[in-house]
Amino acid sequence: MSLGTSPMSISSVGSSSQSFWQQDQSYWSQSQSQTDSIDATDSVIDAISTAETNLGKGLASIANGTALNRVDSQLSAAIQSILSGNTGSSSSSSGSGSASSGSSTSGSPAKGTGTVVLSANTPLSTLGILAGGTITVSAGTNTTTYASTGSDTVGNLMYAINQDLVGNAAVTASLSPQGRLVLTGKNDTDTITVGGVYASNIGFAAGNQTFKATAPTATTSSTSTNSSASTTTSTASSTAAAPKSYTTAASLVASSAASVLSDSGDGGTLVDMLA
């Protein structure tokens, strides 16, 4: 009697079981491989982290050591300076003597400035100075007298005043930046006087015709004292303690500094403060 289906053969069942087992083995193999890979990655990360930590500690240690050496040198120098300090005293008294002092001020020559704006090419006739009109410039006992020709200029007048001739006044003539005639003495003793009928035509009217020099002044003062006094001197004495405790003090301070610096940790905050 047939049931319409053929029974499963033993070989097909065995084949299916073997396929499931192979898949299972493959799955576990892959899982194991992934686990090994993760473990290897974790090991590398741990190694890198440990290396970075050691690097940070090493750098902090180097920085701490540098700061400690600097502090140690500064403290040692300070202690050595204190231990080698000197003390001393001296006294002296002076005998009789004299002193003099003086001061002086330099003189300045007489200087007069006209009130009329001129130029070297200005004709004297345009200023109202007629032919034969005179202008005099005196300094001390000497006088320069200029008589206009009727066709001359301010430049001709200045040239005549500047002539270094016997009997002429020791005066120089020039024009200021504003175009005014300036008369300046050649020494600090003579008084300058401008005269003549036409003096006002070139800017030297009444009230602006006499100019005095400033003579140099000198003042001296002296003081003297006569007394008998004994002079005593004492040589300065110096004492310095033998630096027997220097090494000990420096070591104690350096040790204290080292203990403080060691508390800074990996961050090295105290190192930053001492840098």
C-alpha positions in Angstrom: 0.0 0.0 0.0 1.5 3.4 -1.0 1.0 6.5 1.1 1.8 8.9 -1.8 5.2 10.0 -0.5 8.5 8.2 -0.3 10.1 7.9 3.1 13.3 10.1 3.8 16.4 8.2 3.3 19.0 7.8 6.0 21.6 9.3 3.8 19.7 12.5 3.3 19.2 12.9 7.1 22.9 12.4 7.7 23.7 14.9 5.0 21.5 17.6 6.6 23.0 16.9 10.0 26.5 17.3 8.7 25.5 20.6 7.0 24.2 22.0 10.3 27.3 21.0 12.1 29.5 22.6 9.5 27.6 25.9 9.8 27.8 25.8 13.5 31.5 25.2 13.4 31.9 28.0 10.9 29.9 30.4 13.1 32.0 29.6 16.2 35.2 30.0 14.2 34.2 33.4 13.1 33.2 34.4 16.6 36.5 33.2 18.0 38.3 35.1 15.3 36.4 38.4 16.1 37.1 37.8 19.8 40.8 37.4 19.2 40.8 40.6 17.1 39.0 42.6 19.8 41.5 41.3 22.4 44.4 42.3 20.3 43.0 45.8 19.8 42.4 46.2 23.5 46.0 45.1 24.2 47.3 47.7 21.7 45.1 50.4 23.3 46.3 49.5 26.8 49.9 49.6 25.6 49.4 53.0 24.0 47.7 54.4 27.2 50.5 53.0 29.4 53.1 54.6 27.1 51.4 58.0 27.2 51.1 57.8 31.0 54.8 57.0 31.3 55.7 59.8 28.8 53.7 62.3 30.9 55.3 61.2 34.1 58.8 61.4 32.5 58.3 64.9 31.1 56.9 66.1 34.5 59.9 64.5 36.2 62.3 66.3 33.9 60.5 69.6 34.4 60.5 69.1 38.1 64.2 68.3 38.1 65.0 71.5 36.1 62.9 73.7 38.4 64.5 72.1 41.4 68.0 72.7 40.1 67.1 76.4 39.4 65.6 76.9 42.9 68.5 75.1 44.5 71.0 77.5 42.7 69.1 80.6 43.7 68.8 79.5 47.3 72.4 78.6 47.5 73.5 81.9 46.1 71.2 83.8 48.6 72.6 81.8 51.6 76.2 82.3 50.5 75.6 86.0 50.1 74.2 86.2 53.7 76.9 84.1 55.2 79.7 86.1 53.5 78.3 89.5 54.5 80.8 92.1 55.9 80.2 94.7 58.6 82.4 97.7 59.3 82.6 101.3 60.6 84.8 104.2 60.0 85.0 107.7 61.3 87.0 110.8 60.4 87.2 114.5 61.2 88.7 117.2 59.1 90.9 120.0 60.2 91.1 123.6 59.1 90.4 124.5 55.5 89.0 127.1 53.1 86.5 126.9 50.3 85.5 129.4 47.6 82.7 129.3 45.1 81.7 131.6 42.3 79.1 132.0 39.6 78.9 134.1 36.5 76.6 135.0 33.7 77.7 135.7 30.2 76.9 139.0 28.6 74.9 139.6 25.4 75.4 142.3 22.8 73.0 145.1 22.2 70.3 144.3 19.6 67.7 146.6 18.0 64.9 145.7 15.5 63.1 148.2 13.3 59.4 148.4 12.9 59.2 148.8 9.1 59.0 145.9 6.7 61.8 146.1 4.2 63.7 144.1 1.6 67.3 144.4 0.4 66.0 145.8 -2.9 63.7 148.4 -1.4 64.7 151.9 -2.8 65.4 154.4 0.0 63.5 156.9 -2.0 60.3 154.9 -1.7 60.7 155.1 2.1 60.8 158.9 1.9 64.6 159.3 2.2 65.7 162.1 -0.1 69.1 162.3 -1.7 71.7 163.5 0.9 69.5 162.4 3.7 71.6 160.8 6.5 71.2 158.0 8.9 73.7 157.4 11.7 74.4 154.2 13.7 76.6 154.6 16.8 78.2 152.0 19.1 80.4 153.1 22.0 82.5 156.0 20.7 82.3 155.1 17.0 79.7 156.1 14.5 78.8 155.0 11.0 77.1 157.8 8.9 75.3 156.9 5.7 74.1 159.5 3.2 71.6 158.5 0.6 72.4 159.0 -3.1 68.8 159.2 -4.1 69.0 156.0 -6.2 70.3 153.6 -3.5 68.5 150.7 -1.7 68.2 149.2 1.8 70.9 146.8 0.7 73.3 149.7 0.1 72.6 151.0 3.6 73.2 147.5 5.2 76.4 147.2 3.2 77.7 150.5 4.6 76.9 149.6 8.2 78.6 146.2 7.8 81.8 147.7 6.6 84.7 147.1 9.1 86.3 150.5 8.7 88.3 152.6 11.2 85.8 154.7 13.1 82.8 152.8 12.0 80.4 151.4 14.7 81.0 147.8 15.6 77.6 146.8 14.4 76.2 144.3 11.9 73.0 144.9 9.9 70.6 142.1 8.7 67.0 141.5 7.9 64.8 139.4 10.1 62.6 136.6 8.5 59.8 139.2 8.8 61.8 141.7 6.7 62.7 144.1 9.5 66.1 145.7 9.8 68.1 144.2 12.8 71.2 146.0 14.2 73.4 143.8 16.5 76.5 144.9 18.4 79.8 143.0 18.0 80.5 143.0 21.8 78.6 142.9 25.1 79.6 146.4 26.2 78.6 149.0 23.6 75.2 150.6 23.5 73.7 151.0 20.0 72.0 154.3 19.0 70.3 155.0 15.7 70.0 158.7 14.7 69.5 161.0 11.8 66.5 162.8 10.3 65.4 159.7 8.5 65.9 157.1 11.2 62.2 156.6 11.7 61.8 155.9 7.9 63.6 152.6 8.4 61.8 151.7 11.6 63.8 153.4 14.3 61.6 156.2 15.6 61.8 157.9 18.9 61.5 155.3 21.7 63.1 152.6 19.5 66.5 154.2 18.9 68.7 153.1 21.9 69.6 149.5 22.7 71.8 148.5 25.6 74.1 145.5 25.9 74.1 143.1 28.8 77.5 143.0 30.4 78.7 139.7 32.0 78.4 139.5 35.7 80.5 137.4 38.1 80.0 136.8 41.8 82.3 135.0 44.1 82.0 133.9 47.7 84.6 132.3 49.9 84.5 130.8 53.3 87.4 129.8 55.5 87.7 128.1 58.9 90.7 127.8 61.1 90.5 125.3 63.8 92.7 122.7 65.2 91.2 119.3 65.2 92.5 115.9 65.6 91.9 113.4 62.9 91.1 109.9 63.8 90.5 107.1 61.5 89.6 103.6 62.2 90.0 100.9 59.8 86.9 99.0 58.8 86.6 95.7 60.4 84.8 92.9 58.8 83.6 89.7 60.2 82.2 86.8 58.4 81.0 83.6 59.8 82.7 80.5 58.4 80.3 78.9 56.0 80.3 75.6 57.9 76.5 75.4 58.0 76.1 76.5 54.3 75.9 73.0 52.9 73.5 71.9 55.6 71.2 74.9 55.1 71.3 74.6 51.4 70.6 70.9 51.6 67.6 71.5 53.9 66.1 74.2 51.7 66.7 72.2 48.6 65.2 69.1 50.2 62.2 71.1 51.2 61.9 72.4 47.7 62.2 68.9 46.3 59.4 67.7 48.6 57.2 70.5 47.5 57.9 70.0 43.8 57.2 66.3 44.1 53.6 67.1 45.2 52.9 68.6 41.8 52.1 65.2 40.2 52.0 64.6 36.5 50.4 68.0 35.7 53.5 69.9 37.0 51.6 72.9 38.3 54.3 73.9 40.8 56.8 73.7 38.0 54.8 76.2 36.1 54.7 78.5 39.1 58.6 78.4 39.4 59.3 78.7 35.7 
